[in-house]
Amino acid sequence: MGNFSHKKRRQADYWGRNFVSNKNIGELTLEQNNLIFKTFRERMELYESMGKVYIFNNSGEHAGESIGHPHTQLVVIPKGVEDEIPPLPDASDRGEVLETEHFEIFCPKTSEWPGEVWIKPKKDRGSYAGITSEEITDLAKSVYRVINALKVREGKSFPFNFYIKPESDWYFRFIPRLKHLGGFEIGTGIAVNIEDPKETFTLLLSEFRGDKE
């Protein structure tokens, strides 16, 4: 139980409950991740009538982990409260695209964070609540492989965030927290990415195509 405020609206109480795990999704099995993504779908179906269902994850202290274990949270943004969740990048900004059976994976040319990866469904089913079981299996495996590819590059586990965009035109965005924001970025709101997104995409190609060789 607690309290949150929105700069343009009001204060309101919030409540919730937790299912605790000391592992992040990169440390779980594919089967466990599959169940987690199914749970995301169930929770979104359950709460969509109340507002925008925002599912996000903090793993690691530098990713905003305010409690002592990785955690995924669900927040229902009340109707009438504005948000700044970015829309899908235009096709021209996506750069090269890696395709699985059900998804497109890309690293936008204008990525704000080093190593960030976006995953969008090929078929529009409205919100994430409309995802099929087959798509969930594909998504869970894809996310697992994205984390594995980046873990190999870094040589260790690393802090990260991810979120699922609410409502229509949903996507899954994975953000490694490999850098700290500087004064310029905090003060101006202008992102400075120290890495070429093509480097991350090349890494993903190697990871995903490895099972086809």
Phi and psi restraints in degrees (value plus and minus 20) as a CYANA .aco file:
   2 GLY   PHI    -187.7  -147.7
   2 GLY   PSI    -176.0  -136.0
   3 ASN   PHI    -164.7  -124.7
   3 ASN   PSI     119.4   159.4
   4 PHE   PHI    -150.6  -110.6
   4 PHE   PSI     140.2   180.2
   5 SER   PHI    -152.2  -112.2
   5 SER   PSI     135.5   175.5
   6 HIS   PHI    -146.1  -106.1
   6 HIS   PSI     112.5   152.5
   7 LYS   PHI     -80.9   -40.9
   7 LYS   PSI     -43.6    -3.6
   8 LYS   PHI    -126.2   -86.2
   8 LYS   PSI     -24.8    15.2
   9 ARG   PHI    -145.3  -105.3
   9 ARG   PSI    -111.2   -71.2
  10 ARG   PHI    -180.9  -140.9
  10 ARG   PSI     157.1   197.1
  11 GLN   PHI    -121.7   -81.7
  11 GLN   PSI     131.7   171.7
  12 ALA   PHI    -174.8  -134.8
  12 ALA   PSI     130.2   170.2
  13 ASP   PHI     -95.9   -55.9
  13 ASP   PSI     133.8   173.8
  14 TYR   PHI    -155.2  -115.2
  14 TYR   PSI     140.9   180.9
  15 TRP   PHI    -165.7  -125.7
  15 TRP   PSI     144.4   184.4
  16 GLY   PHI    -196.2  -156.2
  16 GLY   PSI     158.1   198.1
  17 ARG   PHI    -162.9  -122.9
  17 ARG   PSI     139.7   179.7
  18 ASN   PHI    -145.2  -105.2
  18 ASN   PSI     125.6   165.6
  19 PHE   PHI    -137.1   -97.1
  19 PHE   PSI      88.6   128.6
  20 VAL   PHI    -110.7   -70.7
  20 VAL   PSI     114.0   154.0
  21 SER   PHI    -158.1  -118.1
  21 SER   PSI     124.5   164.5
  22 ASN   PHI    -115.8   -75.8
  22 ASN   PSI      -8.8    31.2
  23 LYS   PHI    -139.5   -99.5
  23 LYS   PSI     126.6   166.6
  24 ASN   PHI    -110.9   -70.9
  24 ASN   PSI     154.1   194.1
  25 ILE   PHI     -87.2   -47.2
  25 ILE   PSI     -38.8     1.2
  26 GLY   PHI     -97.8   -57.8
  26 GLY   PSI     -31.6     8.4
  27 GLU   PHI    -126.6   -86.6
  27 GLU   PSI     -21.7    18.3
  28 LEU   PHI    -114.8   -74.8
  28 LEU   PSI     149.1   189.1
  29 THR   PHI     -99.9   -59.9
  29 THR   PSI     144.0   184.0
  30 LEU   PHI     -80.2   -40.2
  30 LEU   PSI     -58.5   -18.5
  31 GLU   PHI     -83.4   -43.4
  31 GLU   PSI     -61.4   -21.4
  32 GLN   PHI     -86.3   -46.3
  32 GLN   PSI     -61.8   -21.8
  33 ASN   PHI     -84.1   -44.1
  33 ASN   PSI     -56.4   -16.4
  34 ASN   PHI     -80.1   -40.1
  34 ASN   PSI     -62.9   -22.9
  35 LEU   PHI     -85.9   -45.9
  35 LEU   PSI     -56.9   -16.9
  36 ILE   PHI     -83.3   -43.3
  36 ILE   PSI     -65.4   -25.4
  37 PHE   PHI     -89.6   -49.6
  37 PHE   PSI     -47.8    -7.8
  38 LYS   PHI     -88.0   -48.0
  38 LYS   PSI     -58.8   -18.8
  39 THR   PHI     -83.9   -43.9
  39 THR   PSI     -58.8   -18.8
  40 PHE   PHI     -76.4   -36.4
  40 PHE   PSI     -64.4   -24.4
  41 ARG   PHI     -82.5   -42.5
  41 ARG   PSI     -64.8   -24.8
  42 GLU   PHI     -82.4   -42.4
  42 GLU   PSI     -62.3   -22.3
  43 ARG   PHI     -87.9   -47.9
  43 ARG   PSI     -57.3   -17.3
  44 MET   PHI     -87.0   -47.0
  44 MET   PSI     -60.7   -20.7
  45 GLU   PHI     -80.5   -40.5
  45 GLU   PSI     -59.1   -19.1
  46 LEU   PHI     -89.1   -49.1
  46 LEU   PSI     -57.1   -17.1
  47 TYR   PHI    -129.0   -89.0
  47 TYR   PSI     -23.0    17.0
  48 GLU   PHI     -78.1   -38.1
  48 GLU   PSI     -51.2   -11.2
  49 SER   PHI     -88.0   -48.0
  49 SER   PSI     -35.6     4.4
  50 MET   PHI    -110.6   -70.6
  50 MET   PSI     -36.4     3.6
  51 GLY   PHI     134.3   174.3
  51 GLY   PSI    -179.1  -139.1
  52 LYS   PHI    -102.1   -62.1
  52 LYS   PSI     100.4   140.4
  53 VAL   PHI    -110.3   -70.3
  53 VAL   PSI      89.1   129.1
  54 TYR   PHI    -125.9   -85.9
  54 TYR   PSI      92.8   132.8
  55 ILE   PHI    -123.9   -83.9
  55 ILE   PSI     105.7   145.7
  56 PHE   PHI    -164.3  -124.3
  56 PHE   PSI     143.1   183.1
  57 ASN   PHI    -154.0  -114.0
  57 ASN   PSI     118.0   158.0
  58 ASN   PHI    -138.9   -98.9
  58 ASN   PSI     101.5   141.5
  59 SER   PHI    -149.9  -109.9
  59 SER   PSI      89.6   129.6
  60 GLY   PHI      84.3   124.3
  60 GLY   PSI     128.6   168.6
  61 GLU   PHI     -78.8   -38.8
  61 GLU   PSI     -60.2   -20.2
  62 HIS   PHI     -95.5   -55.5
  62 HIS   PSI     -25.1    14.9
  63 ALA   PHI    -121.8   -81.8
  63 ALA   PSI      -4.8    35.2
  64 GLY   PHI      67.9   107.9
  64 GLY   PSI       0.4    40.4
  65 GLU   PHI     -93.9   -53.9
  65 GLU   PSI      81.4   121.4
  66 SER   PHI    -111.0   -71.0
  66 SER   PSI     -26.5    13.5
  67 ILE   PHI    -144.0  -104.0
  67 ILE   PSI     146.8   186.8
  68 GLY   PHI     -99.9   -59.9
  68 GLY   PSI       5.0    45.0
  69 HIS   PHI    -177.2  -137.2
  69 HIS   PSI     136.7   176.7
  70 PRO   PHI     -79.1   -39.1
  70 PRO   PSI     125.3   165.3
  71 HIS   PHI    -171.9  -131.9
  71 HIS   PSI     121.4   161.4
  72 THR   PHI    -125.0   -85.0
  72 THR   PSI     116.9   156.9
  73 GLN   PHI    -147.7  -107.7
  73 GLN   PSI     135.8   175.8
  74 LEU   PHI    -142.4  -102.4
  74 LEU   PSI     106.8   146.8
  75 VAL   PHI    -145.4  -105.4
  75 VAL   PSI     110.0   150.0
  76 VAL   PHI    -112.9   -72.9
  76 VAL   PSI      92.7   132.7
  77 ILE   PHI    -100.7   -60.7
  77 ILE   PSI      95.7   135.7
  78 PRO   PHI     -77.8   -37.8
  78 PRO   PSI     128.9   168.9
  79 LYS   PHI     -79.9   -39.9
  79 LYS   PSI     116.7   156.7
  80 GLY   PHI      77.1   117.1
  80 GLY   PSI     -34.4     5.6
  81 VAL   PHI    -110.0   -70.0
  81 VAL   PSI     103.3   143.3
  82 GLU   PHI     -96.1   -56.1
  82 GLU   PSI     129.5   169.5
  83 ASP   PHI    -151.3  -111.3
  83 ASP   PSI     152.0   192.0
  84 GLU   PHI    -142.6  -102.6
  84 GLU   PSI      11.7    51.7
  85 ILE   PHI     -88.4   -48.4
  85 ILE   PSI     103.7   143.7
  86 PRO   PHI     -88.7   -48.7
  86 PRO   PSI     127.7   167.7
  87 PRO   PHI     -96.9   -56.9
  87 PRO   PSI     153.6   193.6
  88 LEU   PHI     -78.6   -38.6
  88 LEU   PSI     118.9   158.9
  89 PRO   PHI     -82.1   -42.1
  89 PRO   PSI     129.7   169.7
  90 ASP   PHI     -80.9   -40.9
  90 ASP   PSI     135.0   175.0
  91 ALA   PHI     -75.5   -35.5
  91 ALA   PSI     -55.1   -15.1
  92 SER   PHI     -89.2   -49.2
  92 SER   PSI     -39.5     0.5
  93 ASP   PHI    -115.8   -75.8
  93 ASP   PSI     -27.8    12.2
  94 ARG   PHI     -99.0   -59.0
  94 ARG   PSI     -40.4    -0.4
  95 GLY   PHI      50.2    90.2
  95 GLY   PSI    -170.9  -130.9
  96 GLU   PHI     -88.9   -48.9
  96 GLU   PSI     130.7   170.7
  97 VAL   PHI    -144.9  -104.9
  97 VAL   PSI     110.3   150.3
  98 LEU   PHI    -118.3   -78.3
  98 LEU   PSI     109.2   149.2
  99 GLU   PHI    -131.2   -91.2
  99 GLU   PSI     115.8   155.8
 100 THR   PHI    -126.7   -86.7
 100 THR   PSI    -189.9  -149.9
 101 GLU   PHI     -81.6   -41.6
 101 GLU   PSI     -59.4   -19.4
 102 HIS   PHI    -138.5   -98.5
 102 HIS   PSI     -25.9    14.1
 103 PHE   PHI    -155.9  -115.9
 103 PHE   PSI     139.1   179.1
 104 GLU   PHI    -133.7   -93.7
 104 GLU   PSI     113.1   153.1
 105 ILE   PHI    -139.9   -99.9
 105 ILE   PSI     111.0   151.0
 106 PHE   PHI    -173.3  -133.3
 106 PHE   PSI     142.7   182.7
 107 CYS   PHI    -140.4  -100.4
 107 CYS   PSI      80.1   120.1
 108 PRO   PHI     -72.9   -32.9
 108 PRO   PSI     126.1   166.1
 109 LYS   PHI     -80.0   -40.0
 109 LYS   PSI     -51.4   -11.4
 110 THR   PHI    -121.8   -81.8
 110 THR   PSI      15.0    55.0
 111 SER   PHI     -75.4   -35.4
 111 SER   PSI     117.2   157.2
 112 GLU   PHI    -105.4   -65.4
 112 GLU   PSI     -44.5    -4.5
 113 TRP   PHI    -144.0  -104.0
 113 TRP   PSI     124.0   164.0
 114 PRO   PHI     -81.5   -41.5
 114 PRO   PSI     108.3   148.3
 115 GLY   PHI      62.3   102.3
 115 GLY   PSI     -13.6    26.4
 116 GLU   PHI     -91.9   -51.9
 116 GLU   PSI     126.8   166.8
 117 VAL   PHI    -154.1  -114.1
 117 VAL   PSI     115.9   155.9
 118 TRP   PHI    -132.7   -92.7
 118 TRP   PSI     121.9   161.9
 119 ILE   PHI    -149.6  -109.6
 119 ILE   PSI     102.6   142.6
 120 LYS   PHI    -144.8  -104.8
 120 LYS   PSI     126.4   166.4
 121 PRO   PHI     -91.5   -51.5
 121 PRO   PSI     126.8   166.8
 122 LYS   PHI     -92.3   -52.3
 122 LYS   PSI     -53.7   -13.7
 123 LYS   PHI    -128.3   -88.3
 123 LYS   PSI     108.9   148.9
 124 ASP   PHI     -99.0   -59.0
 124 ASP   PSI      94.2   134.2
 125 ARG   PHI    -136.9   -96.9
 125 ARG   PSI       5.6    45.6
 126 GLY   PHI      62.0   102.0
 126 GLY   PSI    -146.4  -106.4
 127 SER   PHI    -105.3   -65.3
 127 SER   PSI     156.6   196.6
 128 TYR   PHI     -79.2   -39.2
 128 TYR   PSI     -44.0    -4.0
 129 ALA   PHI     -80.2   -40.2
 129 ALA   PSI     -40.5    -0.5
 130 GLY   PHI    -111.5   -71.5
 130 GLY   PSI     -16.3    23.7
 131 ILE   PHI     -85.6   -45.6
 131 ILE   PSI     121.9   161.9
 132 THR   PHI    -108.2   -68.2
 132 THR   PSI     146.0   186.0
 133 SER   PHI     -83.2   -43.2
 133 SER   PSI     -57.5   -17.5
 134 GLU   PHI     -84.8   -44.8
 134 GLU   PSI     -60.0   -20.0
 135 GLU   PHI     -87.5   -47.5
 135 GLU   PSI     -56.9   -16.9
 136 ILE   PHI     -80.9   -40.9
 136 ILE   PSI     -64.4   -24.4
 137 THR   PHI     -80.0   -40.0
 137 THR   PSI     -63.3   -23.3
 138 ASP   PHI     -85.1   -45.1
 138 ASP   PSI     -63.6   -23.6
 139 LEU   PHI     -85.0   -45.0
 139 LEU   PSI     -65.9   -25.9
 140 ALA   PHI     -80.0   -40.0
 140 ALA   PSI     -62.2   -22.2
 141 LYS   PHI     -86.8   -46.8
 141 LYS   PSI     -60.3   -20.3
 142 SER   PHI     -84.3   -44.3
 142 SER   PSI     -65.0   -25.0
 143 VAL   PHI     -82.6   -42.6
 143 VAL   PSI     -61.5   -21.5
 144 TYR   PHI     -78.5   -38.5
 144 TYR   PSI     -61.9   -21.9
 145 ARG   PHI     -94.3   -54.3
 145 ARG   PSI     -54.8   -14.8
 146 VAL   PHI     -79.6   -39.6
 146 VAL   PSI     -68.2   -28.2
 147 ILE   PHI     -83.1   -43.1
 147 ILE   PSI     -61.6   -21.6
 148 ASN   PHI     -82.6   -42.6
 148 ASN   PSI     -62.7   -22.7
 149 ALA   PHI     -81.4   -41.4
 149 ALA   PSI     -63.7   -23.7
 150 LEU   PHI     -91.7   -51.7
 150 LEU   PSI     -53.0   -13.0
 151 LYS   PHI     -86.1   -46.1
 151 LYS   PSI     -60.0   -20.0
 152 VAL   PHI     -82.4   -42.4
 152 VAL   PSI     -62.8   -22.8
 153 ARG   PHI     -83.8   -43.8
 153 ARG   PSI     -63.9   -23.9
 154 GLU   PHI     -97.7   -57.7
 154 GLU   PSI     -39.1     0.9
 155 GLY   PHI      57.5    97.5
 155 GLY   PSI      -9.3    30.7
 156 LYS   PHI    -190.7  -150.7
 156 LYS   PSI     150.9   190.9
 157 SER   PHI     -87.4   -47.4
 157 SER   PSI     137.0   177.0
 158 PHE   PHI    -164.8  -124.8
 158 PHE   PSI     135.9   175.9
 159 PRO   PHI     -92.5   -52.5
 159 PRO   PSI     127.4   167.4
 160 PHE   PHI    -177.6  -137.6
 160 PHE   PSI     142.2   182.2
 161 ASN   PHI    -143.3  -103.3
 161 ASN   PSI     135.6   175.6
 162 PHE   PHI    -166.7  -126.7
 162 PHE   PSI     139.7   179.7
 163 TYR   PHI    -171.6  -131.6
 163 TYR   PSI     140.8   180.8
 164 ILE   PHI    -134.3   -94.3
 164 ILE   PSI     102.4   142.4
 165 LYS   PHI     -83.8   -43.8
 165 LYS   PSI     113.3   153.3
 166 PRO   PHI     -91.4   -51.4
 166 PRO   PSI     144.3   184.3
 167 GLU   PHI      39.9    79.9
 167 GLU   PSI    -172.1  -132.1
 168 SER   PHI     -92.6   -52.6
 168 SER   PSI     144.1   184.1
 169 ASP   PHI      34.2    74.2
 169 ASP   PSI      25.9    65.9
 170 TRP   PHI     -93.1   -53.1
 170 TRP   PSI     138.6   178.6
 171 TYR   PHI    -173.0  -133.0
 171 TYR   PSI     145.5   185.5
 172 PHE   PHI    -131.3   -91.3
 172 PHE   PSI     104.6   144.6
 173 ARG   PHI    -137.7   -97.7
 173 ARG   PSI     105.2   145.2
 174 PHE   PHI    -131.1   -91.1
 174 PHE   PSI     106.4   146.4
 175 ILE   PHI    -148.0  -108.0
 175 ILE   PSI      83.2   123.2
 176 PRO   PHI     -84.8   -44.8
 176 PRO   PSI     118.2   158.2
 177 ARG   PHI    -122.3   -82.3
 177 ARG   PSI      51.3    91.3
 178 LEU   PHI    -115.4   -75.4
 178 LEU   PSI     -20.4    19.6
 179 LYS   PHI    -161.6  -121.6
 179 LYS   PSI     142.0   182.0
 180 HIS   PHI    -125.7   -85.7
 180 HIS   PSI     123.3   163.3
 181 LEU   PHI     -87.4   -47.4
 181 LEU   PSI     118.3   158.3
 182 GLY   PHI    -116.4   -76.4
 182 GLY   PSI     156.3   196.3
 183 GLY   PHI     -80.6   -40.6
 183 GLY   PSI     -56.6   -16.6
 184 PHE   PHI     -82.2   -42.2
 184 PHE   PSI     -66.5   -26.5
 185 GLU   PHI     -86.9   -46.9
 185 GLU   PSI     -62.7   -22.7
 186 ILE   PHI     -85.5   -45.5
 186 ILE   PSI     -61.7   -21.7
 187 GLY   PHI     -95.0   -55.0
 187 GLY   PSI     -56.6   -16.6
 188 THR   PHI    -121.0   -81.0
 188 THR   PSI     -40.4    -0.4
 189 GLY   PHI      56.8    96.8
 189 GLY   PSI     -10.9    29.1
 190 ILE   PHI    -113.8   -73.8
 190 ILE   PSI     103.9   143.9
 191 ALA   PHI     -99.1   -59.1
 191 ALA   PSI     119.7   159.7
 192 VAL   PHI    -140.6  -100.6
 192 VAL   PSI      90.8   130.8
 193 ASN   PHI    -118.7   -78.7
 193 ASN   PSI     100.6   140.6
 194 ILE   PHI    -107.3   -67.3
 194 ILE   PSI     -14.9    25.1
 195 GLU   PHI    -151.5  -111.5
 195 GLU   PSI     121.1   161.1
 196 ASP   PHI     -93.4   -53.4
 196 ASP   PSI     101.4   141.4
 197 PRO   PHI     -74.9   -34.9
 197 PRO   PSI     -44.7    -4.7
 198 LYS   PHI     -83.1   -43.1
 198 LYS   PSI     -50.2   -10.2
 199 GLU   PHI     -84.3   -44.3
 199 GLU   PSI     -63.3   -23.3
 200 THR   PHI     -86.3   -46.3
 200 THR   PSI     -61.8   -21.8
 201 PHE   PHI     -83.0   -43.0
 201 PHE   PSI     -60.5   -20.5
 202 THR   PHI     -81.0   -41.0
 202 THR   PSI     -59.1   -19.1
 203 LEU   PHI     -82.3   -42.3
 203 LEU   PSI     -62.1   -22.1
 204 LEU   PHI     -85.8   -45.8
 204 LEU   PSI     -59.7   -19.7
 205 LEU   PHI     -77.4   -37.4
 205 LEU   PSI     -64.1   -24.1
 206 SER   PHI     -82.7   -42.7
 206 SER   PSI     -61.5   -21.5
 207 GLU   PHI     -88.0   -48.0
 207 GLU   PSI     -66.4   -26.4
 208 PHE   PHI     -97.7   -57.7
 208 PHE   PSI     -51.5   -11.5
 209 ARG   PHI    -105.7   -65.7
 209 ARG   PSI     -29.4    10.6
 210 GLY   PHI     -82.7   -42.7
 210 GLY   PSI     -49.9    -9.9
 211 ASP   PHI    -102.8   -62.8
 211 ASP   PSI     -21.4    18.6
 212 LYS   PHI    -124.3   -84.3
 212 LYS   PSI     -25.3    14.7
